[in-house]
Amino acid sequence: MEQGVRDVIDRWYDMMSGFSHDGLFELLAEDCIFWSPVVHTPQRGRDITYLYLSAASQVFSDDFCYVSKMVDGSRAVLEFTCAIDDIQINGVDIIQVRDRQISEFKVMVRPLKAVNKVHERMMLMLDKLKASTS
């Protein structure tokens, strides 16, 4: 099972390193759950998870990078750093994989001013993405 998880994580890495979400929809399980640091309830389903992750890939700056990775069974924890408007962001993505798809994606960000900045940028990007699909 761990090799399947590593394959999924490698695909996710490729998307984030190229700031592209091509292939992301297919990588997400239909019943995927997304846990956001700026939305206080879990977002359920592939469509909403895709929307949030697509927005996130556009919100984070060019200096976004994963600095460590831990894979254990069907779960991976990826630590990342980046900056937005000179605010240093540290965070982790906790990704659960089932049947070679992401079934749960949880994001944690610190410090508080980074959470606030991510919230501001995500809301603007989500509005933009929603408007373009209407």
C-alpha positions in Angstrom: 0.0 0.0 0.0 2.8 2.4 0.8 4.1 2.5 -2.8 0.6 3.5 -4.0 0.6 6.3 -1.4 4.1 7.4 -2.6 2.9 7.4 -6.2 -0.1 9.7 -5.3 2.2 12.0 -3.3 4.7 12.2 -6.2 1.8 13.2 -8.5 0.7 15.9 -6.0 4.4 17.1 -5.7 4.5 17.5 -9.5 1.4 19.5 -9.5 2.5 21.9 -6.8 6.0 22.3 -8.2 4.6 23.3 -11.5 1.7 25.3 -9.9 -0.7 23.3 -12.2 -3.8 21.4 -11.2 -3.9 19.3 -14.4 -4.9 15.8 -13.3 -6.0 16.9 -9.8 -9.6 16.1 -10.3 -8.9 12.5 -11.1 -6.4 12.3 -8.2 -9.3 13.1 -5.7 -11.7 10.4 -4.4 -15.3 11.2 -5.1 -16.0 11.4 -1.4 -12.8 13.3 -0.5 -12.9 15.5 2.6 -10.9 18.8 2.7 -10.0 20.4 6.0 -9.0 24.0 5.6 -7.2 26.2 8.1 -9.6 29.1 7.2 -12.9 27.3 6.9 -14.1 25.7 10.2 -16.1 22.9 8.8 -14.9 20.0 6.7 -15.6 20.5 3.0 -17.0 17.2 1.6 -16.8 15.9 -2.0 -14.4 16.0 -4.9 -15.8 19.2 -6.5 -15.3 21.4 -3.4 -12.0 19.9 -2.6 -10.8 20.5 -6.2 -12.0 24.1 -5.9 -10.1 24.7 -2.7 -6.9 23.0 -3.8 -7.0 24.7 -7.2 -7.3 28.1 -5.5 -4.5 27.2 -3.0 -2.1 26.3 -5.9 -2.7 29.9 -7.2 -2.5 31.7 -3.8 0.9 30.4 -2.7 3.9 32.2 -4.0 6.7 31.0 -6.3 8.8 30.2 -3.3 6.4 27.5 -2.0 8.3 24.4 -1.3 7.9 21.2 0.6 10.8 20.8 3.1 10.0 17.4 4.5 7.9 14.3 3.9 6.8 11.4 6.0 4.8 8.5 4.6 3.3 5.9 7.0 0.8 3.4 5.7 -1.9 5.2 3.8 -1.1 8.7 5.2 1.5 11.3 4.3 2.5 14.4 6.2 4.2 17.1 4.0 5.8 20.1 5.7 5.9 23.3 3.6 7.1 26.9 3.7 6.4 30.0 1.6 5.8 33.7 2.0 2.9 35.9 1.0 3.4 39.7 1.2 6.6 39.2 3.4 4.7 37.0 5.8 6.5 33.7 6.4 4.2 30.8 6.3 4.9 27.4 7.8 2.5 24.5 7.4 1.7 20.9 6.8 -0.5 19.0 4.5 -1.8 15.7 5.9 -3.0 13.5 3.1 -4.9 10.3 3.4 -4.8 8.0 0.4 -7.3 5.2 -0.5 -7.3 3.2 -3.7 -4.6 5.4 -5.3 -6.7 8.6 -4.7 -6.6 11.3 -2.1 -9.5 10.6 0.3 -8.7 13.3 2.8 -6.6 16.5 2.7 -6.0 18.5 5.8 -4.0 21.8 5.8 -2.5 23.4 8.9 -0.8 26.8 8.8 1.0 29.0 11.3 1.5 31.7 12.6 -1.8 33.4 13.1 -0.9 36.3 10.7 -0.2 33.7 8.1 -3.6 32.1 8.6 -5.2 35.5 8.2 -3.3 36.3 5.0 -4.1 32.9 3.5 -7.8 33.4 4.4 -7.8 36.8 2.7 -6.1 35.5 -0.5 -8.2 32.2 -0.6 -11.5 34.1 -0.4 -10.4 36.3 -3.3 -9.2 33.4 -5.4 -12.3 31.3 -4.6 -14.6 34.2 -5.7 -12.6 34.5 -8.9 -12.7 30.7 -9.6 -16.5 30.5 -8.9 -17.1 33.5 -11.2 -15.2 31.9 -14.0 -17.2 28.6 -13.8 -20.6 30.3 -13.7 
